[in-house]
Amino acid sequence: MKKLEVNKIGSSIENFENKNLFRKAEVGDWVNYLSPKMVERLSKVIEERLGGSGLGFKVFP
């Protein structure tokens, strides 16, 4: 989807380009966007939601 021309040149919110809604899709790129505190909070939410389900989610800083 990020290669669609409308996503490169269009805008849905004034002064906010659509291309800003897409991440680079690189493994580990999240460290450039999430603070350690955000990662801790996200880890707690994931544990609450997935706890006991047999599913897991590992975060590697």
C-alpha positions in Angstrom: 0.0 0.0 0.0 2.8 2.4 0.7 3.8 2.3 -2.9 0.5 3.6 -4.1 0.9 7.1 -5.5 -2.1 8.5 -3.5 -0.3 7.6 -0.3 2.8 9.5 -1.4 1.3 12.7 -2.5 -2.2 12.9 -0.9 -3.2 14.2 2.4 -6.2 13.5 4.6 -5.5 16.0 7.4 -4.4 19.5 6.8 -0.6 19.9 7.0 -0.2 16.1 7.5 1.1 14.0 4.6 -0.2 10.5 4.1 3.3 9.1 3.7 3.8 9.8 7.5 1.3 7.1 8.3 3.5 4.3 7.0 6.5 2.8 8.8 9.7 1.6 7.1 8.8 -2.1 7.7 12.3 -2.8 9.0 12.7 -5.3 11.9 13.6 -3.4 15.0 12.8 0.0 13.6 10.3 0.5 16.5 13.3 1.5 18.8 13.4 4.8 16.8 9.8 5.6 17.8 9.1 4.1 21.2 10.7 5.2 24.4 11.7 2.6 27.1 8.7 3.7 29.1 6.3 3.1 26.1 7.9 -0.3 25.6 7.3 -1.2 29.2 3.7 -0.1 29.1 3.1 -2.0 25.8 4.7 -5.1 27.3 2.3 -4.9 30.3 -0.7 -4.5 28.0 0.4 -7.4 25.9 0.9 -9.6 28.9 -2.5 -8.7 30.3 -4.2 -9.5 26.9 -2.2 -12.6 25.9 -1.5 -14.0 29.4 -2.6 -17.6 29.6 -3.4 -17.9 25.9 -0.2 -19.7 25.0 0.7 -16.8 22.6 3.7 -14.7 23.2 5.3 -11.5 22.1 8.9 -10.7 22.8 10.4 -7.3 22.7 14.1 -6.9 22.1 15.5 -3.5 22.8 
